[in-house]
Amino acid sequence: MEVPGKKRDPDLDKGSADATVYCQPCEEGGKRAVAQGFCQTCEEYMCAPCVEYHKRLKMSRNHILLSKDRMPSFYPTTKKSAIADTDYCNNHPKEMIKFYCPTHGDLGCGDCVVLDHRNCKVDYIADVAKEFVTGKSFRELEPSIKRAKDILSGFIRNVKELFGDVKNQSKVEIDKLRKFRAEINTYLDRRENELLDNIKKVNTEDENALSALKTDCELTKTGLEAMRTELTSGDVSVNQRYVASRRSQKELRRIYDNMEKMADRMNARKYLFTKDADTERLLGSKRGLGTLDVAGEFRKNIPVPDLSTVTWKNGADIHVRAPQGQETCIITGLALLSPGLFLLTDHGNSCAKLVDATTRAVTSRLELPGGPWDVCALPDDQAAVTLPFKSMIQLMSTKGGQLSRGKEIKVSFGCYGIAYYNNRPAY
């Protein structure tokens, strides 16, 4: 264990040839300039303009000034802030960064080392900095930064394209929705007009029939009044009254016959508007007009980082053939249930298998009613397998490391792939 512990800054004790010292008068004014000289009388580092100004002042013109090549790397009264060997520690603002922990990738001061990296092998920056900045790792930083910037530039271009896809998709789907809504409005307007026309037709026919009946009643009543007047008139002869009486008897029989017919005509149709059951269900539906379903996703080509330096190592083979299998294993789908535990679909033997990658063995096997194709893991120790030639999805339980069949879901023929996305299966 290499822990320097809490001790004085080596630069403050013995100086450091690599330390950059700044002008102290400028720093007092909030500026930073590299020191080009040192005043032994004032015990301060100064930049070139301050040195010249110091020489001209009456009170300091006789001070002892040392040039840059003769000035000390450190003077005991120099403030720490004037020495810019590194930066100040984020965790301990009054301390300078002097150490690097390769284990955790952390930069820190002596306090950080004692408190957080006591058991780590840390690097003292003053000892390793020069070799590092002239080495391969430092030279590779700039190309790595450029490569990362290029990848991010590709990301930004893809995001901009996706913005366009999203905006265009919104317009297309809104147009489809509004077009469908317009079709519904047109249909409802047409049906409303048809029903209104039917009401108007029935109403007109019944009103005309009642008007004709009323007219017939009034004409018959007028005829009866004329008949009564003729029979009661004293200005006609008895013979004439006899003729009128016989004529009236015959007319009355005809009138009574007509009144029976009038009674049959004394009606009108009663109608009732009945709501269409399908339309009424639509009004009560939360899915009226339609739904907005996730149908997939827009994807862009993502730049792949350079893997040329990666070393690939073959692992141990896992044999997934079970004693019950008679046919060649044809593994068409695989899902990771938990670290080291896989669920496979064996299309050749019409079954699903649980495989433990640690023991490299099949731990459970489940016969299926058809050749499975794809599989996906679901919450609560559940999984779903597609059986494309049976037009179904088979749900199953994986609880306790054992497979058991659940309910079946009928789907269209040729349903091959399945995935679990946004809390629902997609196939």
Residue pairs with C-beta under 8 A, 6 or more apart in sequence:
1 118
1 119
1 120
1 121
2 121
2 122
3 113
3 114
3 117
3 118
3 120
3 122
4 99
4 110
4 113
4 122
4 124
5 110
5 113
5 114
6 110
6 111
6 114
7 110
9 80
9 96
9 98
10 16
10 98
10 126
11 19
11 73
11 74
11 83
11 85
11 126
12 74
12 80
12 83
14 74
15 72
15 73
15 74
16 73
16 74
16 85
16 126
17 73
18 85
18 126
18 129
18 130
19 73
19 74
19 83
19 84
19 85
20 34
20 83
20 84
20 85
21 34
21 35
21 45
21 73
21 74
21 78
21 82
21 83
21 84
22 32
22 33
22 34
22 35
22 45
22 47
22 82
22 83
22 84
23 31
23 32
23 33
23 34
23 35
23 36
23 45
23 46
23 47
23 50
23 82
24 35
24 44
24 45
24 46
24 78
24 79
24 82
25 44
25 46
25 50
26 32
26 33
26 47
26 50
27 79
27 81
27 82
32 84
33 47
33 49
33 50
34 47
35 45
35 46
35 47
35 68
35 71
35 82
36 46
36 47
36 48
36 51
36 67
36 68
37 45
37 46
37 47
37 48
37 51
37 65
37 66
37 67
37 68
37 71
38 44
38 45
38 46
38 65
38 66
38 70
38 71
38 72
38 75
39 46
39 51
39 54
39 60
39 63
39 64
39 65
39 66
40 63
40 64
40 65
40 66
41 60
41 63
41 64
42 54
42 60
42 63
43 75
43 77
43 78
44 78
45 71
45 75
45 78
45 82
46 54
51 65
54 60
54 61
54 63
54 65
55 61
55 65
66 72
74 83
80 94
80 96
83 96
85 96
85 98
85 126
86 96
86 97
86 98
86 125
87 96
87 97
88 94
88 95
88 96
88 97
89 95
89 96
89 97
89 107
89 108
89 109
89 111
89 112
91 108
91 109
91 111
91 112
92 109
92 111
92 112
95 109
95 110
95 111
96 109
97 107
97 108
97 109
97 125
98 108
98 109
98 110
98 124
98 125
98 126
99 107
99 108
99 109
99 110
99 112
99 113
99 117
99 122
99 123
99 124
99 125
100 106
100 107
100 108
100 122
100 123
100 125
100 128
101 107
101 108
101 113
101 117
101 120
101 122
101 123
102 120
102 121
102 122
102 123
103 117
103 120
103 121
104 116
104 117
104 120
106 112
106 116
106 117
108 116
108 117
113 120
113 122
132 138
147 305
147 306
150 303
151 303
151 305
154 302
154 303
155 302
155 303
158 300
158 301
158 302
161 300
162 298
162 300
165 298
166 298
169 298
173 292
177 289
177 290
180 289
180 290
181 289
184 289
195 273
199 271
202 269
202 271
206 268
206 269
209 265
209 268
210 268
213 262
213 265
213 266
216 258
216 262
217 262
220 255
220 258
220 259
220 262
223 251
223 255
224 255
227 244
227 248
227 251
227 252
230 236
230 244
230 248
231 241
231 244
231 245
231 248
233 241
236 244
282 288
294 421
294 422
294 426
296 426
316 360
317 360
318 355
318 357
318 360
318 361
319 360
319 361
320 329
320 331
320 344
320 346
320 353
320 355
320 362
321 329
321 362
322 349
322 351
322 353
322 362
322 365
324 349
324 351
324 365
325 346
325 348
325 349
325 351
326 349
327 348
327 349
328 348
329 346
329 348
329 349
330 346
330 347
330 348
330 349
331 344
331 345
331 346
331 347
332 345
332 346
332 347
332 372
332 373
332 374
333 344
333 345
333 372
333 373
333 374
333 375
333 385
333 386
334 342
334 343
334 344
334 345
334 375
335 342
335 343
335 375
335 376
335 377
335 383
336 342
336 377
337 343
337 354
337 377
337 383
337 398
340 356
340 357
340 358
341 354
341 355
341 356
341 357
341 401
342 354
342 355
342 357
343 352
343 353
343 354
343 355
343 375
343 377
343 383
343 398
343 403
344 352
344 353
344 354
344 355
344 375
345 352
345 372
345 373
345 374
345 375
345 385
346 352
346 353
346 372
347 371
347 372
347 373
348 371
350 367
350 368
350 369
350 370
350 371
350 372
351 365
351 366
351 367
351 368
351 372
352 365
352 366
352 368
352 372
352 375
352 383
352 385
352 396
352 403
353 362
353 364
353 365
353 366
353 403
354 362
354 363
354 364
354 365
354 398
354 401
354 402
354 403
355 361
355 362
355 363
356 363
363 401
364 401
364 402
364 403
365 403
366 396
366 403
366 404
366 405
368 385
368 387
368 394
368 405
369 387
369 390
369 394
370 387
370 389
370 390
370 392
371 387
371 388
371 389
372 385
372 386
372 387
372 394
373 385
373 386
373 387
373 388
373 416
373 417
374 385
374 386
374 416
374 417
374 418
375 383
375 384
375 385
375 386
375 418
376 383
376 384
376 418
376 419
376 420
376 425
377 383
377 398
377 420
378 384
378 395
378 420
378 425
381 397
381 398
381 399
382 395
382 396
382 397
382 398
382 406
383 395
383 396
383 397
383 398
384 393
384 394
384 395
384 396
384 418
384 420
384 425
385 393
385 394
385 396
385 418
386 393
386 394
386 411
386 415
386 416
386 417
386 418
386 427
387 393
387 394
388 413
388 414
388 415
388 416
389 413
391 410
391 411
391 412
391 413
391 414
391 415
392 408
392 409
392 410
392 411
393 408
393 409
393 411
393 415
393 418
393 425
393 427
394 405
394 406
394 408
395 405
395 406
395 407
395 408
395 409
396 403
396 404
396 405
396 406
397 403
397 404
397 406
411 427
415 427
417 427
418 425
418 426
418 427
419 425
419 426
419 427
420 426
